[in-house]
């Protein structure tokens, strides 16, 4: 499995709106929106089981060990 750098992770995630994403714990969610926050972090809104949940992209990077898995 390819581990992304933090820059690659953030760039890929920034343009992934509408795609499905494997979350920590192997849940699958749909990326509803991505927006910039302060500094280099992004806020990612993911719909999981009908609920919109907000995540810090920096925390996702750490939780996923840089292994971002997307599916359309």
Residue pairs with C-beta under 8 A, 6 or more apart in sequence:
1 67
2 67
3 65
3 66
3 67
4 12
4 66
4 67
4 68
5 66
6 58
6 61
6 66
9 57
9 60
9 61
9 66
9 68
10 40
10 42
10 57
10 61
12 68
12 70
13 31
13 34
13 42
13 44
13 57
13 60
13 68
14 34
14 42
15 34
16 31
16 34
16 70
17 31
17 32
17 33
17 34
18 30
18 31
18 72
19 30
19 31
19 70
19 71
19 72
20 28
20 29
20 30
20 31
20 70
20 71
20 72
21 28
21 29
21 30
21 31
21 46
21 68
21 69
21 70
21 71
22 28
22 69
22 70
22 71
23 29
23 46
23 48
24 60
24 63
24 64
27 48
27 49
28 48
28 71
29 46
29 47
29 48
29 53
30 46
30 47
31 44
31 45
31 46
32 45
32 46
32 47
32 52
33 44
33 45
34 42
34 43
34 44
34 45
34 57
35 42
35 43
36 42
36 43
37 43
37 56
40 58
41 56
41 57
41 58
42 56
42 57
42 58
43 54
43 55
43 56
43 57
44 54
44 55
44 56
44 57
44 60
45 52
45 53
45 54
45 55
46 52
46 53
46 55
47 53
